[in-house]
Amino acid sequence: METKNIGLRGIEVADTRISNIDGERGRLIYRGYDILDLTKNSTFEETAYLLLYDELPTKGKLDEFNAKLVDARFIPKQMQKNMGNWRKDADPMDMLQAFVAALAGYYDEEFANKEASYDKAINIIAKVPTIIASWNRIRNGLDIVDPDASLSHAANFLYMMSGEKPDPEVEKIFDVCLILHADHTFNASTFTARQVASTRAHMYSACSAAIGALSGELHGGANTEVMKMLLDIENIEKAEDWVKEKIAKEERIMGMGHAVYKTYDPRAQVLKELSRKLAEKTKDPWFAITEKVEMATIAEIKSQKNRDIYPNVDLYSASLYYMLKIPMDLNTPIFAISRVVGWAAHIIEEKFAEAAPKPALYRPKASYVGKYCGPEGCEYKTLDLRK
Ligand SMILES: CC(C)(COP(=O)(O)OP(=O)(O)OC[C@H]1O[C@@H](n2cnc3c(N)ncnc32)[C@H](O)[C@@H]1OP(=O)(O)O)[C@@H](O)C(=O)NCCC(=O)NCCS
């Protein structure tokens, strides 16, 4: 029997009002608004409100939302104490997954109430940066930096991570990165979040599961792998041969290719320009090497497979974060700082969608290809009879 729908590619499994990708034209829309417009005119907080509540906030609503986010930034001291027991070289994504799940042990979860779910969403969105920054300080033997209520979501994370308040240019760059990563329809982690929510599990559980999905190198983990690749290439002169060798061995070039975009990922376009500008200032080689990797991959895939390939969101975010002096293994957790907004919006939609068809418990079919001894099943032999 031929297995159908491998990886669910092209299969529509639910209706959503949250975001839309036009893979042919390279456009990403959040609640009706083009991502490029949002990066130019909006902030992460405003975009988060839009994704959660289906409309751009008024000034009053945004102030109220910001105040709730700022209030919820602190995490329990006991949690920070527990982090101290972890191996200092533990993967920050493992730590994040565990501590987001652990939030359920400190804060109650109201299952059946949409308003309460928004409060949980705000609680998680506000606390994810604090969890990551606290862990980064603890593992480096540094004092934890408490959140600063006067700073934006973007600036506050950079401050808690490094102990230094970022300049406005760096804050803006990071804010744009957060806007760009906030949602992306039914990607692997969002689908995971929705799937868990479809069982009526609570929001901490669904977000924690989504973090697990995001950690893999074919999804959010790709940006860390891109930076490892750049460090391995080291010198622009080596980039082309490096790419050719990998493709000859049928290995993947991280940060290239996308399951949905058939043209340039609009997020990669924005990140490429930000990375270019930052490199002009810092004189780092990483942007130039990345661009060479992009060109070499496009040329090699065309000549080897007669196929078009384009950068995805992870290609240029890697060099950008490196130049912002963000530790390499925090690239994927930073993705989570932003994507948790999308997860929360999808979890709420999954649980409380009002229009038909309403979401249902996900339960795909599998194509069984295992042992078969006839309709009665295989004969069970006790241990002493098995050879
Ligand atoms: C993201 C990804 C899984 C999407 O894959 P996809 O569109 O389903 O495409 P497939 O995996 O079916 O690959 C299609 C072909 O392009 C090639 N290809 C796709 N991405 C490639 C990459 N990054 N490097 C080299 N070749 C690649 C594959 O080898 C395959 O060739 P084949 O048909 O000869 O086997 C894939 O592009 C990838 O692995 N990229 C690297 C990881 C990454 O950056 N992930 C972050 C995604 S946002």
The ligand as a Gaussian input file, in Angstrom:
#p B3LYP/6-31G(d) Opt

LIG

0 1
 C       13.191000      23.351000       4.956000
 C       13.235000      22.082000       4.127000
 C       13.035000      20.888000       5.044000
 C       12.103000      22.170000       3.112000
 O       12.184000      21.072000       2.352000
 P       11.178000      20.756000       1.127000
 O       10.704000      21.942000       0.436000
 O       10.186000      19.833000       1.634000
 O       12.101000      20.164000       0.126000
 P       12.656000      18.716000       0.143000
 O       13.167000      18.355000       1.488000
 O       11.593000      17.858000      -0.470000
 O       13.833000      18.895000      -0.873000
 C       13.618000      19.141000      -2.242000
 C       14.944000      19.016000      -2.955000
 O       15.720000      20.195000      -2.732000
 C       16.918000      19.856000      -2.062000
 N       17.096000      20.775000      -0.958000
 C       16.107000      21.346000      -0.237000
 N       16.660000      22.119000       0.720000
 C       17.982000      22.004000       0.578000
 C       19.065000      22.551000       1.270000
 N       18.877000      23.365000       2.309000
 N       20.317000      22.243000       0.893000
 C       20.512000      21.414000      -0.142000
 N       19.522000      20.854000      -0.857000
 C       18.282000      21.148000      -0.486000
 C       16.733000      18.451000      -1.518000
 O       17.940000      17.753000      -1.473000
 C       15.749000      17.840000      -2.468000
 O       16.436000      17.319000      -3.571000
 P       15.954000      15.922000      -4.227000
 O       14.582000      16.227000      -4.761000
 O       16.978000      15.649000      -5.234000
 O       15.932000      14.934000      -3.092000
 C       14.571000      21.954000       3.380000
 O       14.716000      22.985000       2.445000
 C       15.754000      21.920000       4.331000
 O       16.095000      20.866000       4.853000
 N       16.431000      23.101000       4.564000
 C       17.521000      23.155000       5.467000
 C       17.033000      23.298000       6.889000
 C       16.483000      24.657000       7.182000
 O       17.067000      25.673000       6.839000
 N       15.349000      24.678000       7.872000
 C       14.682000      25.899000       8.252000
 C       13.372000      26.007000       7.535000
 S       12.580000      27.556000       7.853000

